[in-house]
Structure formats: structure tokens, C-alpha cells
Amino acid sequence: MSAREADIRAAWRKKAKFFHPDSPYANINAFMQAKAAFETLIPPAPQAYRVRAGSRIF
């Protein structure tokens, strides 16, 4: 069984929000583990995409 990228993102957001350092359940180690797992499953966009996306005028 495989998960879609949208499912992975939704699950990561839920965990990241729960363990975020500003939340009452703050756990920095768990937050960093969730972040590392997310970046392993879904690599960040290349720099060229981020630069182009940031330069758009909406």
C-alpha cells in the first residue's frame, strides 16, 4: 500500500503542529524526526523552483 503525496503532507502537518515548539505538547526531538522523515519521503523543491515561485506577483 502506498500513500499519495497529499496524504503524506497532511499527516506530517498534523504531527508537526502537535509537536511544534510553540504548542503545549512541545517536543523538539519528535518535531525534528517528523521533519527529517518528511524530507526523506518528499524531497524539497530544487532552488530554481523556489526562486521562481518567490518572484511571482499575485
Phi, psi and omega per residue, in radians:
M1 nan 2.341 3.114
S2 -2.147 2.649 -3.129
A3 -1.759 2.557 3.062
R4 -1.339 2.798 3.141
E5 -1.035 -0.680 -3.142
A6 -1.107 -0.672 3.107
D7 -1.147 -0.718 3.130
I8 -1.131 -0.767 3.127
R9 -1.083 -0.740 -3.127
A10 -1.130 -0.754 3.128
A11 -1.149 -0.697 3.128
W12 -1.136 -0.757 3.126
R13 -1.032 -0.706 -3.141
K14 -1.100 -0.816 3.130
K15 -1.173 -0.749 -3.114
A16 -1.112 -0.694 3.121
K17 -1.149 -0.687 -3.126
F18 -1.160 -0.795 -3.047
F19 -1.644 0.053 -3.100
H20 -1.004 2.506 -3.120
P21 -1.014 -0.386 3.127
D22 -1.540 -0.102 -3.124
S23 -1.504 2.834 3.112
P24 -1.151 -0.370 -3.132
Y25 -1.768 0.529 -3.030
A26 -0.910 2.262 3.054
N27 -2.585 1.725 -3.031
I28 -1.112 -0.676 -3.140
N29 -1.101 -0.790 3.129
A30 -1.149 -0.656 3.114
F31 -1.094 -0.788 -3.133
M32 -1.192 -0.606 3.081
Q33 -1.149 -0.732 3.120
A34 -1.120 -0.691 3.126
K35 -1.124 -0.780 3.133
A36 -1.116 -0.703 3.117
A37 -1.131 -0.717 3.129
F38 -1.110 -0.771 -3.134
E39 -1.200 -0.442 3.066
T40 -1.267 -0.757 -3.125
L41 -1.304 -0.697 -3.124
I42 -2.243 1.717 -3.109
P43 -1.119 2.597 3.127
P44 -1.102 2.719 3.136
A45 -1.141 2.570 3.087
P46 -1.050 2.726 -3.090
Q47 -0.968 -0.663 -3.104
A48 -1.061 -0.682 3.124
Y49 -1.198 -0.711 3.140
R50 -1.145 -0.689 -3.134
V51 -1.145 -0.800 3.140
R52 -1.126 -0.713 -3.126
A53 -1.160 -0.617 -3.135
G54 -1.282 -0.365 -3.092
S55 -1.612 -0.035 3.125
R56 -1.216 2.517 3.076
I57 -1.860 2.126 -3.107
F58 -1.818 nan nan
